[in-house]
Amino acid sequence: MIDEAKPVLRRDPVMERLLERHDPYSEPDWSEYERLCISIINQQLSTASATAVRGRVFEVLDDEITPERVLAADEEALLAAGLSGMKLEYLQNAARAFQKRDFSREGLADHTNEEVMEALTEIRGVGEWTARMYLLFVLERPDVLPLGDLAVRRSIEQLYGNGTELTRAEMREIAEAWRPYRSVATLYLWAEYESAD
């Protein structure tokens, strides 16, 4: 997908510079449920805090991140690892949903992005941001623009607005040039954001 996207993204001079300057942001090959858990853990936490909590939670689970393991885990140990009571409930809700329905790449292959978003956000604790992360990283849909993500918004503002605040409508307008590969553009926005830290 990245190679297919490059000719389209290069039409935007700002994005062309990012393509020259960075490798696209990438993640380990997590399972579908594991990636959803990571998104839930990451909600409203800084990158450093989220990474620390995730490490401790995964340790409690012996790095076996499955619905069955989460539902069987010692709740007190997960709370002591840094999960809030609400996030623990969200992980358990997601576990039960995964036991009832096939949320794998194959299981959702025939569903539109909107249908996937609707199915995922029915799980209490999974909001739009988390569902978009799932579309982007798990299902690898090519045209996802997660404007609910602070790093994406900050990158767009730095690169296209000289650091001044832009509305989401303005950001969507800028991103029109990246269609149908807004997911790939997002990977480069993250790479730029992380390099500026």
Secondary structure, 3 states (H helix, E strand, C coil): CHHHHHHHHCCCHHHHHHHHHCCCCCCCCCCHHHHHHHHHHHCCCCHHHHHHHHHHHHHHCCCCCCHHHHHHCCHHHHHHCCCCHHHHHHHHHHHHHHHHCCCCCCCCCCCCHHHHHHHHHCCCCCCHHHHHHHHHHHCCCCCCCCCCCHHHHHHHHHHHHCCCCCCHHHHHHHHHHHCCCHHHHHHHHHHHHHHHC
